[in-house]
């Protein structure tokens, strides 16, 4: 898939969400992730849609199979932490967030 097509589909998914059509947005995101399982942007969008529908365990799976671009590391850490907590895996959620904080600030400067 060309980058222009990918960008168009991501924009379409965003527009569907903005206009109250999450099922259509999810269909587009699922197609993007199926076409490229390592597309971190599409995976993050799909994970958010899964969390909105209460599918926390599936959201964790999607997030863990992808390559998150550097500009989305914070969002991915937040989404995965949220999904783990929703799935009843509180300790794992705490470890995930701590690992993110330590990677950004260093263990000696940890503020959370």
C-alpha positions in Angstrom: 0.0 0.0 0.0 1.3 3.4 -0.9 1.9 6.0 1.8 -0.8 8.3 0.3 -3.4 5.5 0.5 -2.4 4.7 4.1 -2.7 8.3 5.1 -6.0 8.6 3.4 -7.4 5.6 5.2 -6.1 6.8 8.6 -7.8 10.1 8.0 -11.0 8.4 7.0 -10.9 6.3 10.2 -10.4 9.5 12.2 -13.3 11.2 10.4 -15.6 8.2 11.1 -14.7 8.4 14.8 -15.3 12.2 14.9 -18.8 11.6 13.3 -19.9 8.9 15.7 -19.2 5.9 13.5 -16.7 3.8 15.5 -17.6 0.5 13.7 -16.5 2.0 10.4 -13.4 3.4 11.9 -12.5 0.0 13.4 -13.1 -1.7 10.0 -10.6 0.7 8.4 -8.0 0.3 11.2 -8.3 -3.5 11.1 -7.7 -3.5 7.4 -4.6 -1.3 7.8 -3.2 -3.5 10.6 -4.0 -6.6 8.5 -2.1 -5.1 5.5 0.9 -4.1 7.8 0.9 -5.7 11.3 3.8 -3.4 12.2 2.1 -0.1 11.4 2.2 1.5 14.9 -0.2 4.3 14.1 -2.9 2.1 12.8 -2.4 -0.4 15.7 -2.6 2.4 18.2 -5.9 3.6 16.6 -7.3 0.1 16.6 -6.2 -0.5 20.2 -8.1 2.7 21.3 -11.2 1.5 19.4 -10.9 -1.9 21.1 -10.6 -0.2 24.5 -13.7 1.8 23.9 -15.6 -1.4 23.2 -14.2 -3.2 26.3 -11.7 -5.5 24.5 -8.7 -4.9 26.7 -6.9 -8.2 26.2 -7.1 -7.9 22.4 -5.9 -4.3 22.6 -2.8 -5.5 24.4 -2.2 -8.1 21.7 -2.4 -5.5 19.0 -0.1 -3.1 20.7 2.5 -5.8 21.4 2.7 -7.0 17.8 3.5 -3.6 16.3 6.5 -1.3 15.8 5.6 2.0 17.5 7.2 5.0 15.9 9.2 7.2 18.4 6.6 10.0 18.3 4.0 7.5 19.6 6.0 5.9 22.4 4.1 7.9 25.1 0.7 7.1 23.6 1.5 3.4 23.2 2.8 3.1 26.8 -0.4 4.9 28.0 -2.7 2.7 25.9 -1.0 -0.5 26.9 -1.0 0.5 30.6 -4.7 1.4 30.3 -5.5 -1.9 28.5 -3.6 -4.0 31.1 -5.4 -2.3 33.9 -8.8 -2.8 32.2 -7.9 -6.5 31.7 -7.3 -6.8 35.5 -3.6 -7.0 35.2 -2.7 -4.1 37.6 0.8 -5.2 38.5 1.8 -5.7 34.9 0.3 -2.3 34.1 2.4 -0.6 36.8 5.5 -2.3 35.5 4.8 -1.2 31.9 4.3 2.4 33.0 7.4 2.3 35.2 9.4 0.9 32.3 8.3 3.7 30.1 9.1 6.4 32.7 12.5 4.9 33.3 13.3 4.9 29.6 12.4 8.6 29.4 13.7 10.0 32.6 16.2 7.5 33.9 15.7 5.3 37.0 17.4 7.9 39.3 15.0 10.7 38.2 11.8 8.8 38.4 9.0 11.1 39.5 6.0 8.7 39.5 
